[in-house]
Amino acid sequence: MAGGNFKRSSAEIIADLLSDDRVKRARKYIRSEEFKAERERVRQNATDRLKNVSKRYRSKKRTPEAAARERQLTLRLAEVEAEAADLRIRLSELLEEEEKLRSELEDL
């Protein structure tokens, strides 16, 4: 029966976490249009920076190979920046969850 108690207590812990107001707010925020708009804004900023880099180097004479390599690198940079923004958001969520869990452990 020890396994059953563990499963039950785990389920209770998970249910408690999911019913916590901060977790509910975070889940609601991630699904919200505000979050989607913020993510799109970050991606758009990365795109704008990419365009600025392209404009800055366009006037220089380069070989087609160098221009292609630059395009390849700047596109990858934009992808990495967008991914980093997503990871920062996820990290903040995890830090908030960690804080809550530590608080609950201290209360035990």
C-alpha positions in Angstrom: 0.0 0.0 0.0 3.0 2.3 0.3 3.0 2.7 -3.5 -0.7 3.7 -3.5 -0.1 6.3 -0.8 2.8 7.7 -2.8 0.6 7.9 -5.9 -2.2 9.5 -4.0 0.0 12.0 -2.2 1.7 12.8 -5.6 -1.6 13.4 -7.2 -2.7 15.6 -4.3 0.5 17.6 -4.6 0.0 18.1 -8.3 -3.6 19.0 -7.8 -2.6 21.6 -5.1 0.0 23.0 -7.5 -2.4 23.3 -10.3 -5.0 25.0 -8.1 -2.5 27.6 -6.9 -3.5 31.1 -8.0 0.0 31.9 -9.3 0.2 28.7 -11.4 -3.3 29.4 -12.7 -2.2 33.0 -13.6 0.9 31.8 -15.3 -0.9 29.2 -17.3 -3.6 31.7 -18.3 -0.9 34.2 -19.3 0.9 31.7 -21.5 -2.3 31.0 -23.3 -3.2 34.7 -23.5 -3.1 37.0 -26.5 -0.8 39.3 -24.5 1.8 36.6 -24.3 1.5 35.8 -28.0 1.7 39.5 -28.8 4.9 39.8 -26.6 6.5 36.8 -28.3 5.6 38.3 -31.7 7.1 41.6 -30.7 10.3 40.0 -29.7 10.5 38.1 -33.0 9.7 41.3 -34.9 12.5 43.1 -33.1 14.9 40.4 -34.1 13.7 40.7 -37.7 14.2 44.4 -37.6 17.7 44.0 -36.3 18.4 41.5 -39.0 17.2 44.0 -41.7 19.4 46.7 -40.2 22.5 44.5 -40.3 21.7 43.6 -43.9 21.3 47.3 -44.8 24.6 48.2 -43.1 26.6 45.6 -45.1 24.7 45.9 -48.4 26.8 48.8 -49.6 30.0 46.9 -49.2 31.2 44.8 -52.1 31.2 41.2 -51.3 31.3 38.0 -53.1 28.0 36.2 -53.6 29.3 33.5 -51.3 30.1 36.0 -48.5 26.7 37.6 -48.9 25.0 34.1 -48.8 27.0 33.2 -45.7 26.1 36.5 -44.0 22.4 35.9 -44.8 22.7 32.4 -43.4 24.3 33.6 -40.2 21.9 36.5 -39.6 18.9 34.2 -40.1 20.4 31.8 -37.5 21.0 34.7 -35.2 17.4 35.8 -35.4 16.3 32.2 -34.6 18.6 32.1 -31.6 17.4 35.4 -30.3 13.8 34.3 -30.6 14.6 31.0 -28.9 16.5 32.9 -26.1 13.4 35.1 -25.5 11.2 32.0 -25.2 13.7 30.4 -22.8 13.8 33.6 -20.7 10.0 33.4 -20.3 10.2 29.7 -19.4 13.0 30.4 -16.9 10.9 33.0 -15.2 8.0 30.6 -14.9 10.3 27.9 -13.5 11.8 30.3 -11.0 8.3 31.3 -9.8 7.4 27.6 -9.5 10.6 26.9 -7.6 9.9 29.7 -5.2 6.4 28.3 -4.5 7.7 24.8 -4.0 10.4 25.9 -1.6 7.8 27.9 0.3 5.5 24.9 0.5 8.4 22.7 1.7 9.3 25.2 4.4 5.7 25.1 5.6 5.8 21.3 6.1 
